[in-house]
């Protein structure tokens, strides 16, 4: 039987969990309104060396922070041209007992690298070598863009992540490698993975790794130097960032912090793909990042060194893309997330996550203040720290004024919205008198209206909408995923054999609207027909919006399948497995217990905790836990009826029908994840 390489397992698990959990703000149950704490109402603490160290020490000793089991962390704060704090907490290497050293311990900072890349781009803009408004094709040599829109793709679009690319992330499992000797050139990787521009550039925001990678490639082409060498010569050396690099070299391994998974197990050393990765391969120390922040907060200079002009820094730090005037999205390189804790301050930042490491840098340019946190696991420590920091030094007591609209005026917002970057993040909006009800994987929230296109939830997090030219609603932004807008989905024509009163209509219609399932030429769904193993696996991948694998088929008997790449993707994710003979039996009808096993693996990967149920009837031993999990989570339609004493016969060995599969997947995909602090 085929096996999943350890690097694919590590990468896929991290991508799935980090995308859903770490990219979002810490959730609070919907019935808990934000508390106007004394910290918010009191005068701000004075941000100085003594206070910030006391704050940091107390923060890292908090029981809830200790419970995150972060092996080691590095915290840096600068203000008014000075370093107030650069301090390590815990261990860079648990096994060796090696403490975090802010001067020497190198951490992977993942996507915080993008700000350095954008800085390099803006240097070349200053020199007149790159024009922000011109088609970037002229800077790419013999590498050709795939652009079907008729509108040019510019550097401004790359910097604001509004490229309109169909794919913005690397293929599953294709971002890191355990082979430290392997070298993947940047140009070769770009040619291999080049996406297609399908939306008009500048129109749609979604966080874009490929855009930042192209920025780095263009820096190479325009400067005539490898990307990492250009950055070293023009940013790191002038600022004295002696321990920073985009490419891991053998001499650096001894000072590199060890990354850890959620079980506190050390991850083996790895390299990025491409090796010189502009969007996320930077390794650095706390003291080096202090210098970078100081330069950006001091109008581009540090001591005698200048890396940007004053005017360029101002341009980089200004809002360049926003879904609403009060909900900014991007500058040239920085992003706006966790709006609910800005506390009436202008805050720009950049977060990053890569297996075993997470980071977050935030700047308050008007206050000349910057902070940076990096640590060696993928918990949400950074979110807690940012909230605590802002509440201590920039407290505010919010007193929003709400408007009340009638239900019929709010109905234009109703519908299903799908995240443009992470397809399985869907949001459902319903109108009630005076409010909107928002429901997604993070829970259910009541939205109160502030302005015609601006609402906020119980925690004060903004939910903004954007109109089409005709006044209809097209896009939504919420904290569920601050790295992309969500697009309102049209309601497709009904399947001819699934009427509105059909007991499975809501599940089938829901998947149809999400384009997980499609009608045949006759416009029918055939709800009572059995579903094959291949089709069920393909539905799972369609719902995730995952990229079809370009690798060799995972199973010998799927090579002839039209969508073999999706089955291989499902295998790479650990959702499907084959027989001991390396077969998948794609055309065989799937049994209910086989479908439960696949769905249970996906549910656990997404963050649904395993549940137990009282089962009756026959279930094979290898499927008992999965069937129990699916039943315990109530991922089933009206075909499953618990007995009065709570026992359930899942009919595990029967063939699953298409309508039953639709109910299973729709409920798995729309049931809210349990969040910290929720009941």
NUVEXKOL-494771 format. One record per residue (C-alpha): z, y, x. Coordinates in steps of 0.2 Angstrom, whole numbers, padded with zeros to 4 digits, always signed. Example, Ala and Ser with C-alpha at 12.3 -4.5 7.8 and 13.67 -1.06 7.14 Angstrom:
// residues 2
+0039-0022+0062/+0036-0005+0068/
This chain:
// residues 679
+0000+0000+0000/-0004+0018+0006/+0011+0028+0012/+0014+0047+0012/+0015+0054+0029/+0032+0062+0032/+0024+0079+0034/+0016+0079+0017/+0032+0073+0009/+0042+0087+0018/+0029+0101+0014/+0026+0096-0004/+0044+0095-0008/+0047+0112-0001/+0033+0120-0009/+0037+0114-0026/+0056+0118-0025/+0054+0134-0016/+0041+0141-0027/+0051+0138-0043/+0069+0141-0036/+0069+0152-0020/+0055+0164-0026/+0065+0169-0041/+0081+0179-0043/+0097+0169-0047/+0097+0164-0065/+0111+0168-0077/+0112+0160-0094/+0104+0169-0108/+0120+0172-0117/+0128+0181-0103/+0124+0199-0103/+0125+0209-0087/+0143+0215-0083/+0146+0233-0079/+0158+0228-0065/+0170+0240-0056/+0159+0238-0041/+0145+0246-0050/+0155+0260-0057/+0165+0264-0042/+0159+0275-0028/+0148+0267-0015/+0156+0260+0001/+0152+0269+0017/+0139+0259+0026/+0145+0260+0044/+0148+0247+0058/+0166+0243+0053/+0162+0241+0034/+0147+0231+0036/+0155+0218+0047/+0169+0216+0035/+0158+0215+0021/+0147+0201+0030/+0162+0191+0035/+0169+0191+0018/+0152+0187+0010/+0149+0172+0021/+0167+0165+0017/+0165+0167-0002/+0167+0149-0010/+0150+0150-0019/+0141+0155-0003/+0150+0141+0007/+0145+0129-0007/+0126+0132-0002/+0130+0123+0014/+0119+0134+0024/+0120+0127+0042/+0117+0144+0051/+0112+0162+0047/+0108+0178+0055/+0111+0194+0047/+0105+0211+0054/+0108+0229+0047/+0101+0245+0054/+0104+0263+0048/+0099+0280+0055/+0091+0273+0070/+0105+0262+0075/+0110+0244+0074/+0126+0243+0063/+0126+0224+0063/+0117+0209+0071/+0128+0194+0069/+0126+0175+0068/+0136+0164+0056/+0137+0145+0058/+0125+0134+0069/+0108+0135+0074/+0109+0116+0078/+0123+0107+0069/+0121+0091+0079/+0123+0100+0096/+0136+0112+0089/+0126+0126+0095/+0131+0143+0086/+0119+0156+0080/+0116+0169+0093/+0108+0185+0087/+0100+0188+0104/+0094+0171+0108/+0092+0160+0093/+0074+0160+0087/+0071+0156+0068/+0055+0154+0059/+0054+0169+0047/+0039+0162+0037/+0031+0175+0026/+0040+0190+0033/+0027+0187+0046/+0015+0195+0034/+0023+0213+0037/+0019+0211+0056/+0001+0206+0052/-0001+0221+0040/+0006+0232+0054/-0007+0226+0066/-0021+0229+0053/-0015+0247+0050/-0015+0250+0069/-0034+0246+0068/-0036+0257+0053/-0029+0271+0062/-0041+0268+0076/-0056+0269+0064/-0060+0251+0068/-0056+0245+0050/-0060+0254+0034/-0048+0250+0020/-0061+0253+0007/-0076+0244+0014/-0082+0226+0012/-0072+0215+0024/-0088+0204+0027/-0093+0216+0040/-0078+0212+0051/-0079+0193+0049/-0093+0188+0061/-0102+0172+0056/-0088+0167+0044/-0095+0170+0026/-0085+0174+0011/-0088+0166-0006/-0089+0180-0018/-0096+0177-0035/-0090+0194-0043/-0103+0206-0037/-0089+0217-0032/-0084+0219-0013/-0068+0212-0006/-0060+0225+0004/-0045+0226+0017/-0035+0235+0003/-0037+0220-0008/-0031+0209+0006/-0016+0220+0010/-0011+0221-0009/-0015+0203-0013/-0027+0207-0026/-0042+0197-0019/-0046+0188-0035/-0047+0171-0024/-0046+0155-0035/-0035+0147-0022/-0022+0157-0012/-0011+0143-0004/-0015+0130+0008/-0020+0112+0002/-0005+0101-0002/+0003+0095+0014/-0009+0105+0025/+0003+0119+0032/+0013+0110+0045/+0011+0095+0057/+0023+0085+0067/+0011+0084+0082/+0017+0098+0093/+0002+0096+0104/-0011+0098+0090/-0020+0115+0090/-0029+0121+0075/-0040+0136+0078/-0038+0150+0065/-0057+0152+0063/-0060+0134+0060/-0046+0133+0047/-0053+0148+0038/-0070+0140+0037/-0063+0123+0031/-0052+0131+0017/-0062+0146+0012/-0058+0150-0007/-0070+0158-0019/-0067+0176-0026/-0068+0173-0045/-0059+0188-0052/-0065+0206-0048/-0055+0211-0033/-0042+0224-0036/-0039+0218-0054/-0026+0204-0053/-0011+0202-0042/-0005+0185-0036/+0004+0182-0019/-0010+0177-0007/-0007+0167+0009/-0026+0166+0012/-0027+0185+0011/-0014+0187+0025/-0022+0174+0035/-0039+0183+0033/-0030+0199+0039/-0025+0191+0055/-0043+0184+0058/-0050+0201+0056/-0038+0208+0068/-0045+0194+0080/-0063+0199+0077/-0061+0218+0078/-0049+0218+0093/-0058+0204+0103/-0041+0195+0106/-0033+0180+0098/-0021+0186+0084/-0005+0181+0093/-0010+0190+0109/-0015+0206+0100/+0002+0207+0091/+0011+0203+0107/+0002+0217+0116/+0002+0230+0103/+0019+0227+0093/+0031+0215+0102/+0029+0222+0120/+0030+0241+0115/+0045+0238+0104/+0054+0226+0117/+0053+0211+0106/+0054+0199+0120/+0059+0184+0110/+0046+0185+0097/+0030+0175+0096/+0017+0168+0083/+0013+0152+0093/+0027+0140+0097/+0026+0136+0116/+0035+0122+0125/+0047+0134+0133/+0053+0140+0116/+0059+0124+0109/+0076+0124+0117/+0080+0141+0108/+0072+0137+0091/+0085+0134+0077/+0084+0117+0068/+0079+0117+0050/+0088+0107+0037/+0084+0100+0021/+0094+0100+0005/+0104+0085+0011/+0109+0094+0027/+0098+0082+0037/+0088+0090+0052/+0070+0091+0050/+0059+0086+0065/+0051+0100+0075/+0034+0105+0068/+0019+0116+0071/+0010+0127+0059/-0008+0124+0053/-0017+0134+0059/-0007+0135+0075/-0008+0154+0076/-0004+0158+0058/-0004+0176+0053/+0004+0173+0036/+0019+0163+0042/+0021+0156+0060/+0032+0170+0068/+0047+0165+0077/+0060+0178+0082/+0078+0183+0084/+0090+0195+0075/+0089+0208+0089/+0070+0208+0089/+0069+0211+0070/+0082+0225+0072/+0069+0234+0083/+0055+0231+0071/+0064+0238+0056/+0070+0253+0066/+0052+0257+0071/+0047+0256+0053/+0061+0267+0047/+0058+0280+0061/+0041+0284+0056/+0033+0271+0067/+0042+0274+0084/+0056+0267+0093/+0062+0276+0109/+0046+0281+0118/+0036+0268+0110/+0025+0271+0095/+0016+0258+0085/+0010+0268+0070/+0008+0286+0065/+0020+0294+0053/+0006+0296+0040/+0002+0277+0042/+0020+0272+0040/+0021+0282+0024/+0005+0274+0017/+0011+0257+0021/+0028+0260+0012/+0020+0268-0003/+0016+0259-0020/-0002+0253-0019/-0001+0241-0034/+0009+0240-0050/+0008+0232-0067/+0018+0247-0074/+0023+0263-0066/+0041+0258-0066/+0038+0240-0060/+0029+0241-0043/+0021+0226-0036/+0014+0229-0018/+0013+0241-0004/+0001+0238+0011/+0011+0223+0017/+0028+0225+0008/+0032+0218-0009/+0044+0223-0023/+0055+0208-0030/+0073+0208-0037/+0070+0224-0046/+0085+0222-0056/+0096+0225-0041/+0087+0240-0034/+0101+0250-0042/+0090+0265-0044/+0085+0265-0026/+0067+0263-0018/+0067+0246-0010/+0053+0237-0001/+0054+0220+0006/+0047+0204+0011/+0054+0186+0009/+0048+0170+0017/+0051+0151+0015/+0045+0137+0025/+0052+0119+0027/+0070+0121+0033/+0070+0140+0034/+0071+0155+0022/+0071+0174+0026/+0072+0191+0017/+0069+0208+0025/+0073+0224+0014/+0071+0242+0018/+0077+0258+0009/+0065+0270+0018/+0073+0285+0009/+0090+0280+0016/+0084+0275+0033/+0092+0258+0030/+0086+0241+0033/+0093+0223+0033/+0087+0206+0037/+0093+0189+0034/+0086+0172+0040/+0094+0155+0039/+0090+0137+0042/+0089+0129+0025/+0080+0133+0009/+0094+0139-0002/+0095+0155-0012/+0108+0163+0000/+0096+0178+0003/+0097+0183-0016/+0116+0183-0017/+0117+0193-0001/+0105+0206-0007/+0114+0208-0024/+0131+0210-0015/+0124+0222-0002/+0116+0233-0015/+0131+0233-0027/+0143+0238-0012/+0133+0252-0004/+0122+0258-0018/+0131+0254-0034/+0125+0261-0051/+0130+0260-0069/+0114+0257-0079/+0113+0265-0096/+0096+0260-0103/+0089+0268-0119/+0080+0255-0130/+0068+0258-0143/+0066+0247-0159/+0049+0242-0165/+0045+0232-0181/+0040+0214-0179/+0022+0218-0184/+0021+0230-0170/+0028+0218-0157/+0016+0203-0163/+0003+0209-0151/+0013+0202-0137/+0015+0185-0144/+0007+0170-0135/+0007+0159-0120/+0005+0167-0103/+0001+0156-0088/+0006+0161-0070/-0010+0165-0060/-0003+0157-0044/+0008+0143-0050/-0001+0136-0065/+0014+0126-0072/+0025+0142-0074/+0021+0146-0092/+0029+0159-0103/+0030+0159-0122/+0033+0176-0131/+0038+0177-0149/+0041+0193-0159/+0057+0196-0169/+0063+0212-0178/+0065+0224-0164/+0065+0212-0149/+0054+0199-0141/+0060+0182-0136/+0054+0175-0120/+0055+0157-0115/+0050+0149-0099/+0056+0136-0086/+0071+0147-0082/+0077+0148-0100/+0076+0159-0115/+0079+0178-0115/+0079+0192-0127/+0069+0207-0122/+0073+0225-0128/+0059+0238-0127/+0061+0253-0116/+0043+0259-0117/+0027+0253-0126/+0023+0241-0112/+0040+0239-0103/+0055+0228-0109/+0070+0221-0100/+0081+0206-0102/+0100+0203-0103/+0102+0205-0084/+0092+0221-0083/+0077+0212-0076/+0060+0221-0081/+0047+0212-0091/+0031+0222-0090/+0014+0220-0099/-0003+0227-0095/-0017+0230-0108/-0036+0227-0108/-0047+0242-0110/-0047+0238-0129/-0028+0239-0130/-0025+0220-0132/-0012+0212-0120/-0019+0203-0105/-0005+0202-0091/+0014+0200-0090/+0026+0201-0076/+0044+0194-0076/+0057+0188-0064/+0051+0170-0068/+0039+0172-0053/+0039+0189-0045/+0024+0183-0034/+0011+0184-0047/+0006+0191-0064/+0004+0179-0079/-0012+0180-0090/-0011+0178-0109/-0021+0163-0114/-0034+0163-0128/-0031+0150-0142/-0045+0137-0141/-0054+0129-0155/-0044+0115-0163/-0048+0097-0159/-0058+0091-0174/-0046+0076-0176/-0030+0085-0174/-0025+0095-0189/-0012+0109-0190/+0000+0096-0199/-0003+0082-0187/+0015+0077-0180/+0009+0079-0162/-0001+0095-0165/+0011+0107-0156/+0011+0096-0140/-0008+0093-0140/-0012+0111-0144/-0001+0117-0131/-0009+0106-0117/-0026+0111-0124/-0022+0130-0123/-0016+0127-0105/-0033+0118-0101/-0024+0103-0096/-0034+0093-0108/-0051+0096-0115/-0062+0091-0130/-0076+0079-0127/-0094+0083-0133/-0089+0078-0151/-0074+0090-0150/-0062+0076-0153/-0046+0071-0144/-0043+0053-0150/-0024+0055-0152/-0022+0036-0156/-0032+0029-0141/-0023+0022-0126/-0023+0033-0110/-0028+0026-0093/-0018+0027-0077/-0031+0038-0070/-0031+0050-0084/-0012+0052-0085/-0011+0056-0067/-0025+0069-0069/-0016+0077-0083/-0001+0079-0072/-0011+0087-0058/-0020+0098-0071/-0004+0104-0078/+0003+0108-0060/-0013+0117-0056/-0013+0108-0039/-0028+0108-0028/-0038+0092-0028/-0036+0083-0011/-0051+0083+0001/-0044+0068+0010/-0050+0051+0009/-0045+0043-0008/-0027+0036-0007/-0033+0020-0015/-0048+0009-0013/-0052+0008-0031/-0052+0026-0035/-0066+0031-0023/-0079+0031-0037/-0068+0041-0049/-0075+0058-0053/-0058+0066-0050/-0052+0055-0036/-0046+0070-0027/-0033+0074-0041/-0027+0056-0040/-0025+0058-0021/-0015+0074-0024/-0004+0065-0036/-0001+0052-0023/+0002+0065-0009/+0016+0072-0020/+0024+0056-0022/+0021+0056-0041/+0010+0040-0041/+0010+0024-0031/-0001+0009-0031/+0000-0009-0029/+0005-0019-0013/-0014-0022-0011/-0018-0003-0010/-0025-0002-0027/-0021+0010-0042/-0031+0001-0056/-0036+0018-0063/-0045+0012-0078/-0031+0001-0085/-0021+0008-0100/-0005+0015-0094/+0011+0007-0101/+0025+0018-0107/+0036+0013-0093/+0023+0017-0080/+0020+0034-0087/+0039+0037-0088/+0040+0033-0069/+0027+0045-0065/+0034+0059-0076/+0052+0056-0070/+0046+0058-0052/+0038+0075-0056/+0053+0080-0067/+0065+0077-0052/+0053+0086-0040/+0053+0101-0051/+0072+0102-0052/+0076+0093-0068/+0092+0083-0064/+0091+0064-0068/+0099+0060-0084/+0105+0043-0092/+0102+0036-0109/+0108+0021-0119/+0092+0010-0119/+0088-0005-0129/+0073-0016-0129/+0064-0023-0114/+0061-0012-0098/+0057-0019-0081/+0071-0016-0068/+0060-0005-0057/+0057+0007-0072/+0075+0008-0080/+0081+0023-0071/+0065+0033-0075/+0064+0028-0093/+0083+0032-0095/+0079+0049-0087/+0064+0053-0099/+0074+0048-0114/+0090+0057-0108/+0080+0073-0106/+0071+0070-0123/+0054+0071-0116/+0046+0061-0131/+0038+0064-0147/+0042+0058-0165/+0037+0040-0160/+0054+0038-0152/+0069+0037-0164/+0087+0035-0158/+0098+0024-0168/+0113+0031-0177/+0124+0025-0162/+0113+0034-0149/+0103+0019-0143/+0084+0021-0140/+0070+0008-0139/+0057+0017-0129/+0045+0002-0131/+0043+0002-0112/+0030-0012-0111/+0018-0005-0124/+0003+0005-0120/+0005+0023-0121/-0007+0033-0132/-0015+0050-0129/-0004+0059-0142/+0012+0051-0134/+0007+0056-0117/+0004+0074-0123/+0021+0075-0130/+0029+0068-0114/+0020+0080-0103/+0021+0096-0114/+0040+0094-0116/+0043+0090-0097/+0033+0106-0093/+0041+0118-0106/+0059+0112-0106/+0070+0125-0096/+0077+0120-0080/+0096+0121-0079/+0101+0136-0069/+0117+0140-0059/+0129+0147-0070/+0121+0140-0086/+0131+0129-0098/
